[in-house]
C-alpha cells in the first residue's frame, strides 16, 4: 500500500483533465509509493464521471472518483483530503501536466528538507494568447524558484503542484471555505502552517506545465488575478488582527500604485510589450489598498460554473 495520494480537483475540463491524468499515469520512480489518484469533480452535474470510468483500466494505481457537487475550490480540495488517509498528499490542477519525475522529485525534496509542504516549478503555457501578451502570460501562469532543492523561508506559490504532510494540516478541512469563490484558500492554509512552526521546501526538479485555457489567457483575467494576489498580504494581516501590518501593506501598495502606474502610462504611450508587466505590478499595488470585503474578485465556485454555462 502506497503512502502518497495525488488529488486532482476538476471542473468541466475533460480534455485538460485527461492530459493531467495521463501525465500522472506516466510517473516514474514512485511505483510503490502511490496509493491512489483522487479526482474531485466539482461540477454539480458530475460531468467527469464517464471519463474517469473510461480511464480506470489504464491507470497504474487506483483511480478514485469523488463528487463534490457544491462548487468551490476549497470544498473540492477538502473533499479530496476526506477521501484518503494517505500520510502524504500531492496536488495537481486539472490544467497542468506533470513531468515524469515530478512526484519522485517532490518526495525526494521532502526527505531532504523535512518540510511540511514542498513546492515545485511550473512552466506556463498560453498558446492562444496574443503574441505581445504571451511572454507575460506564460510567466504569470508559471512559477520560478531557487535553482537547487532546499528549505525556503516562505510559501512559494499556491496549492497546485504541491506535496504536504497530512499531519501538518490544521484540521480535517484545512482549506478555508470562505475562499471558495475568490481563491486564496491556500494562503490561509500556509499561514496556519507557518503559525504552527511548519517548514516549507522547494523541489527544483519537480516540473509541471500549466496550460492557460483561452478564457484565462487574457490581460483582463491576469490583471484581475494580480489584483487578488495583491490583496493577499493585507488580508492575511487583517485576519491576524495585525492592524499595523495592514497599514504597512497599504502604504506599500500606495507606493507601488504610484510608481508602477506611472511606468505603465509611459510604456502604454510607446506601445511597449513590457507594459503588461507594469500593469501587473500596478494591479497588485491597488490590491494591497483595496483588500476589504466587497472588493474580492470571484474566480471559482458558482461564478466559474455560470461562466462555463454561458460559453457551453
C-alpha positions in Angstrom: 0.0 0.0 0.0 1.5 3.3 -1.0 1.9 6.3 1.2 1.0 9.1 -1.3 -2.3 10.2 -2.7 -2.5 12.6 -5.6 -5.6 14.9 -5.6 -6.8 16.4 -8.8 -9.7 18.8 -8.5 -11.6 19.4 -11.7 -14.5 21.4 -13.2 -15.7 20.8 -16.8 -12.3 20.4 -18.4 -12.4 16.9 -19.9 -9.6 17.2 -22.4 -7.3 19.0 -19.9 -8.2 16.6 -17.1 -7.3 13.6 -19.3 -3.9 15.2 -20.1 -3.3 15.8 -16.4 -4.2 12.2 -15.5 -2.1 10.6 -18.3 0.8 12.6 -17.0 0.3 11.0 -13.6 0.0 7.6 -15.2 3.5 8.1 -16.6 5.2 9.0 -13.3 8.5 7.1 -12.8 10.3 6.0 -9.6 7.1 6.0 -7.5 5.5 2.7 -8.4 5.2 1.5 -4.8 4.5 5.0 -3.3 1.2 6.0 -4.8 -1.9 4.7 -3.0 -4.5 6.4 -5.2 -5.1 9.2 -7.7 -8.2 11.0 -6.4 -10.2 13.1 -8.9 -12.7 15.5 -7.3 -15.4 16.5 -9.7 -16.7 20.0 -8.6 -19.4 20.0 -11.3 -22.9 19.7 -9.9 -23.8 17.6 -13.0 -20.9 15.1 -12.3 -19.6 15.5 -15.8 -16.2 14.0 -15.2 -17.6 10.6 -14.1 -17.6 9.0 -17.6 -14.0 10.0 -18.3 -12.8 8.5 -15.0 -14.6 5.2 -15.7 -13.0 5.1 -19.1 -9.5 5.7 -17.8 -9.6 3.4 -14.8 -8.3 0.4 -16.7 -5.3 2.4 -17.9 -4.3 3.7 -14.5 -1.3 2.0 -12.8 -2.9 2.9 -9.5 -6.3 3.1 -8.0 -8.2 5.9 -9.8 -10.8 7.2 -7.3 -13.8 9.4 -8.4 -15.2 11.8 -5.8 -18.2 14.1 -6.5 -18.3 17.4 -4.7 -21.4 19.0 -6.2 -21.2 22.3 -4.3 -18.9 24.4 -6.4 -15.9 25.9 -4.7 -12.1 25.4 -4.9 -11.7 24.9 -1.1 -14.6 22.4 -0.9 -13.1 20.4 -3.8 -9.6 20.2 -2.1 -11.2 19.3 1.3 -13.3 16.6 -0.4 -10.2 15.1 -1.9 -8.5 15.0 1.5 -11.5 13.3 3.1 -11.3 10.5 0.5 -7.9 9.3 1.5 -5.9 8.5 4.6 -2.5 8.7 3.0 0.1 10.4 5.1 1.4 12.4 2.1 -0.8 14.4 -0.3 0.2 15.8 -3.7 -1.9 18.2 -5.5 -2.1 18.7 -9.3 -4.6 21.0 -11.0 -6.6 19.8 -14.0 -5.0 22.3 -16.3 -1.5 21.0 -15.6 0.7 18.2 -16.9 3.4 16.7 -14.7 6.8 15.8 -16.0 7.6 12.0 -15.5 9.8 12.7 -12.5 7.5 15.3 -10.8 6.3 13.2 -7.9 9.6 11.5 -7.3 11.3 14.9 -7.1 8.7 16.2 -4.6 9.2 13.2 -2.4 13.0 13.4 -2.6 12.8 17.0 -1.6 10.6 16.3 1.3 13.0 13.7 2.6 16.0 16.0 2.1 14.4 19.0 3.8 11.9 17.5 6.2 9.5 20.2 5.1 5.8 20.0 5.8 4.9 21.5 2.3 7.1 21.2 -0.8 6.6 23.3 -3.9 7.9 22.8 -7.4 8.5 25.0 -10.6 5.8 25.5 -13.2 6.2 26.3 -16.9 3.3 28.5 -18.1 1.8 27.9 -21.5 -0.6 30.3 -23.2 -0.8 29.0 -26.8 -3.9 31.0 -27.7 -2.8 34.4 -26.2 -2.0 37.4 -28.3 1.7 37.4 -29.3 2.6 40.6 -27.4 1.0 39.2 -24.3 2.3 35.6 -24.5 5.6 36.2 -22.7 3.9 38.0 -19.8 1.1 35.4 -19.5 3.4 32.4 -19.6 5.4 34.0 -16.8 2.2 34.8 -15.0 0.9 31.2 -15.1 4.4 29.8 -14.4 6.3 29.6 -11.1 10.0 30.1 -10.7 12.1 29.4 -7.7 15.6 28.6 -6.5 17.9 26.7 -8.8 18.5 24.0 -6.2 16.3 21.9 -3.9 16.2 23.0 -0.2 14.3 24.8 2.5 12.6 28.1 1.7 11.6 30.7 4.2 8.0 31.3 3.0 5.4 29.5 0.9 6.3 29.6 -2.8 3.1 29.9 -4.8 -0.3 28.3 -4.4 -1.8 24.9 -3.8 -1.1 23.4 -7.2 2.0 21.3 -7.8 2.4 20.8 -4.1 3.2 18.0 -1.6 2.1 18.2 2.0 2.3 16.0 5.1 -1.2 15.2 6.3 -0.2 15.5 10.0 0.8 19.1 9.4 -2.6 20.1 8.1 -4.7 22.2 10.6 -7.9 20.1 10.9 -10.0 17.9 8.7 -10.9 20.7 6.3 -7.8 22.8 6.2 -8.7 24.8 3.1 -10.9 27.8 4.0 -14.4 27.6 2.5 -14.6 31.4 2.9 -12.3 31.5 -0.2 -14.4 29.1 -2.2 -15.2 31.7 -4.9 -12.3 34.1 -4.6 -9.3 31.8 -4.3 -6.7 32.3 -1.6 -7.7 29.2 0.3 -4.1 28.1 0.1 -2.8 31.3 1.6 -4.9 30.7 4.7 -3.5 27.1 4.9 0.1 28.2 4.5 -0.3 31.0 7.1 -1.7 28.4 9.5 1.2 26.0 8.8 3.7 28.8 9.4 2.0 29.7 12.7 2.3 26.1 13.8 6.0 26.2 13.1 5.7 24.4 9.7 8.6 24.4 7.3 8.5 24.9 3.5 10.6 23.3 0.9 11.4 23.6 -2.8 11.9 20.8 -5.3 13.9 22.2 -8.2 13.3 19.2 -10.4 9.6 18.8 -9.9 8.5 20.4 -13.1 4.9 20.7 -14.4 3.4 22.6 -17.3 0.3 24.7 -16.8 -1.9 25.4 -19.8 -3.9 28.5 -19.6 -7.3 28.0 -21.3 -8.4 30.6 -23.8 -10.8 32.4 -21.4 -7.9 32.9 -18.9 -5.2 33.7 -21.4 -6.2 37.4 -21.5 -4.9 40.6 -20.0 -8.2 41.2 -18.1 -8.1 37.9 -16.4 -4.4 38.1 -15.5 -4.8 41.6 -14.0 -7.8 40.6 -12.0 -5.8 37.8 -10.6 -2.9 40.1 -10.0 -5.2 42.4 -8.0 -6.4 39.4 -5.9 -2.8 38.4 -5.3 -2.1 41.9 -4.2 -4.9 41.7 -1.7 -3.3 38.6 -0.1 -0.7 40.3 2.3 -3.2 42.8 3.6 -5.9 40.2 4.1 -3.6 37.9 5.9 -2.5 40.7 8.2 -6.2 41.6 8.8 -7.2 38.0 9.6 -4.5 38.0 12.3 -5.7 41.4 13.5 -2.3 42.8 12.8 -3.5 46.3 12.1 0.0 47.9 11.9 0.8 45.2 9.4 -2.3 46.1 7.4 -1.3 49.7 7.4 2.2 48.9 6.3 1.0 46.8 3.4 -1.4 49.6 2.4 1.4 52.1 2.4 3.5 49.7 0.2 0.5 49.3 -2.1 0.1 53.1 -2.4 3.7 53.5 -3.4 3.5 50.6 -5.9 0.4 52.1 -7.4 2.0 55.5 -8.0 5.4 54.2 -9.2 4.2 51.3 -11.4 1.1 53.2 -12.5 3.4 56.0 -13.9 5.6 53.4 -15.6 2.5 51.8 -17.1 1.4 55.1 -18.6 4.8 55.8 -20.2 5.1 52.3 -21.7 1.5 52.4 -23.0 2.2 55.6 -24.9 5.0 53.9 -26.7 3.1 50.6 -27.0 5.9 48.6 -25.4 5.1 44.9 -24.8 6.7 45.4 -21.4 3.6 47.4 -20.3 1.8 44.2 -19.3 4.4 43.7 -16.5 3.8 47.2 -15.3 0.0 46.8 -15.4 0.5 43.6 -13.3 2.6 45.4 -10.6 0.1 48.3 -10.5 -2.8 45.9 -10.1 -1.0 44.2 -7.2 -0.4 47.6 -5.5 -4.0 48.5 -5.9 -5.0 45.1 -4.4 -3.0 45.9 -1.2 -5.0 49.1 -0.8 -8.5 47.6 -1.6 -8.3 44.4 0.4 -11.6 44.7 2.2 -14.7 42.5 1.7 -16.7 43.6 -1.3 -13.6 44.1 -3.5 -12.7 40.4 -3.8 -13.0 39.1 -7.4 -14.7 35.8 -7.9 -12.9 33.1 -9.9 -14.3 29.8 -8.7 -17.4 28.1 -7.4 -20.8 29.3 -8.8 -19.1 32.1 -10.6 -17.0 29.7 -12.7 -20.0 27.4 -13.3 -22.0 30.3 -14.5 -19.2 31.3 -16.9 -18.9 27.8 -18.3 -22.7 27.7 -18.7 -22.6 30.8 -20.8 -19.8 29.5 -23.0 -21.1 26.0 -23.4 
